[in-house]
């Protein structure tokens, strides 16, 4: 059997490992597949555990890391964790971009010069469309903070999560012009579909996929190890288990080997259905 490093090099496995740092959030987005809210329990992975698992993952061949939630920056130690994680491998952290008051913004500027990208959600080129999905004043807050981060030397990416045909060609171009004006180039803008999981199911939104259609990214949460970053969600308050690989997370070799076995039997190109661009 090939090694995990060989499968990553061959494109059988993605090189990124994801960690769900927490589940609580300051927002209650319409399509959130973790059903996160301000009242959601933290369910936080200890930072020491994240770093230990990342080091183990690097040893078996994984090359980069991702942090998601919930809203990761609600955790007071997040910036320090990201700097330590980036010393192990390139790191991306997903944020809604609305939590950066003066004190938290001053702390996040410490990421400048580190191999960390802050991926901020911007779902439309105007407040009406964006805030309909994510909450009042969200668009104004991200419009303010993104150029400040860029000016401070923090690497920023933009993620747009949309239903099919929600944004027409003109609106998409308006959004692209907007993020370019903030200093974020086209290579750092991704567009992805809403996935029919969690709260999106209740809202009748999103694309329903089979497990093999999700990227086979090794993903950890307090509940175990999963196939892909969409795995550790919640539906009607109950943890999803359809993409659970193992309850065991340590040593990393156990869930990594299980994922490798599953991914090796997947039809080639199956995960291209997401159409992330």
N, C-alpha and C positions, 0 to 999 in steps of 0.2 A: 504493500500500500504506500502511496506517496505521502510525504510529510505535509503538514499544514503549510509550511513555508513554500513548498513546491506548488501546492494547490492555489495559494494566493498569487504566486508569480504567474501561474497559468490562467488565472481568472476564474477558476472554479469556486473559490471563496473570496469575498471582499477582504481587504486588509484592515478594515476598521472594526474596533470593538466599542460598543456603546454601554454606558452606565446611566441608569436612572438614579440621579442623585437624590431626588425627592419627588413627592407627588402634589404637594400643596402649591397653590398659585394665587396671585392677586386677581386673576381674571376667571371668567367662566365661559370660554369660547363655545360657540354654537356647535362646532364639529369636533370638539376635543375627544380623542379616543381614550384618554385616561380619566375622563370625567372630572378633571381637576377644578377646584374652586378654592376660595379663601378658607372654607371650613373643612376641606379635605385633610385628613391626618397627614403628617409629614412623610411618614414611611421612608425616612432618609437612610441611604447607605452610608455607613461611617467613612469618612475620607481616607482613613488608614486602610480600610478594606479595598476601596477603589484603587488606591496606589499599589497595594500588594497584588491585586488581580491584574492590573495593567503591566506590572513588571513580569509576572508569570506569562501573560499573553505575549509580551515582546520576546520572551525566551523561546516560545514555541513557533514564532514566525509572524505574529501580527505586527503591523507597522504604524498604525495611527489609532486615535481614540476620539470618542464623542461623549459629551455630557448632555443629558436632557432631563425633562421633568414632566409635570410641574414647572415651576419657574426656578431654575437653579440659583439665580442671584438673590433669592430670598434667604439663602443660607449664608451666614456671615463669613464663613471661611472659604467661600467659593473661589475668589480670586487667588488666594494662596494655593488652594488645591489645583487650580488650572495651571499655575506656574510650575508646580511640581510635576504635574502630569505631562506638560509640554517638554520637560527635561527627559522624559522617557520616549515620547514620540509626538508628532504633530497632533494638535487637538482642536476640536471644534466644540462650541457650546451653543445650545439653542436657547434663545430668550425672546420674550414678547416685547422687550425694549421699553417697557412702561414703568420700571421700578427704580430708575436712576435719578434719585434726588442728589443734591450736592455731595453728600458724604459718600454715597455708593458710587457716584460717578468718579469722584477723586480716587477711590480705590480701584475701579476698573481700569483707569489709565495706567496702572502698574503693569497691565498686560502688554503695553507697547514694547516691542523688541523681543517678545516671547513668541514661540511658534503656536499661537492660539488665534483662532478666528471666532468672533462673536456673530452668530447667525441670527438675524432679527427678522421677525415676521412682518411683512407688509403685503396685505392681500388685495389692495386696490390703490389707484392713484388719487383717491379723494376720501374724505372723512365719512361721507354717507355710506359708501360701500364697505369700507374697512371696518368702521365702528359697528355696523349692523351685525357683523360676525363676532367682533372681539370686545365690544364695550365702548362706552362713551369716552371721548377724549383720547382714545388710543392712537389715532392717526396723528393728532397734534403732538403727542409725546414722542413718537418715533421719528417724526419729521424734525423735531428739535434735537434729539439726542444723537441720531446717526451721524450728521455732519460734525458734531462735537467730538464723537469718538474718533472719526477719521482724522480730524485735525490734531487730535492728541496722539496719533500714531498707532491706534488700535486697529487691527485688521477686522473689517466688517464684511459680512455677506448678507444678502437679502434673500428671503424665502417667501414665495407667493404660493399660497394654497388655495386652489379654486375649484369650483364645480365646472364641468364642461360648458362652454359658451357663456359663462358669467361675465367675463371680460371680452369685449370685442377687440378687433385689431387696433382700433384707435386708442382704446383705454390701455391696452397692453403697451403700446408705444409711449403713451403718456407716463405710465409707470416706469418704463425704462429710462425715459428722459429725466424723470424725477430722481431715480437712484444715481444716475450719472451726475446730476447736479450736486448730489451729496458727496460725490467722490468715490462711489462704488461702481466699478466697471461691469460690463456685461458678463464677463467670466465668473463674477461673484454674485450672480443673480440666478437662482433656480426657481423653476415653476413646477409644481407637483399637484396631483389631484387630491381631493378630499377622499379619505378611505372610510368605507362604511363599517366603522367600529365605534364602540363607546357611545358618546352623546350624538354622534352623527347618525347612528341607527334610529334613535328616537325622532330626530329631525327629518328623517327620510332623505339623507344626503349621502353622497359618496359612492365610490366604486367598491363592490364586493370582490374579494380576491381569494384564491386558494393559497395554501401555505407556500407552495413552490414558486408563486408569482412574486413574493416578497424577496428583496435582496437577503441572502443568507448571512447577514451580519450577526456575529455573536453578541448577545445583548444580556446584560445583568441588571437585576433589580433585587429588592429585598425578598422577592418571592421565588427567585431561581434564575436559571439561564434560559434564554429564548432564541428562537429563530427570528431574527430581525428586530429592528427598532420599533415596529408596530406591535410587537408581541405582548409586552407587559402592560396592556391596557385594562380598563374596567368597563363592565356593562351592567347597568342597573345596580351599581355598588358592589358587584362581585368581580374578583380578579379573573381576567381571561386566562384560559389554560390551553387553548387550541394550538398555540405556537410555543408552548412550554417544552423545552428539551429535557432538562434535568432540574430537580430541586437542588442538587449539589452544585455549588459554584467554586469550591476550593477543594482540591487543586483544579486549576483551569483546564488541565489536560482531560478531565472527565467530560465536561460539556463540549469542549473543543473537538474531541474525538467523535462525540455523538453527532454534532453538527456536520462534521466532515463526512460521516457515513451517509447522513440524510442528503446532503448537498450533492454527493457524487452520483446519486440516482435521479437528479432533477433534469428535465429536458433542457437542452442548451438554449440559452436566451430567454428562458421563461420569465425572468424578472424584468425583462424589457417592457412588459405591459404597463408598468407605472408611467412610462413616458416622461420621466423627470428630465427637464432641459434647463 
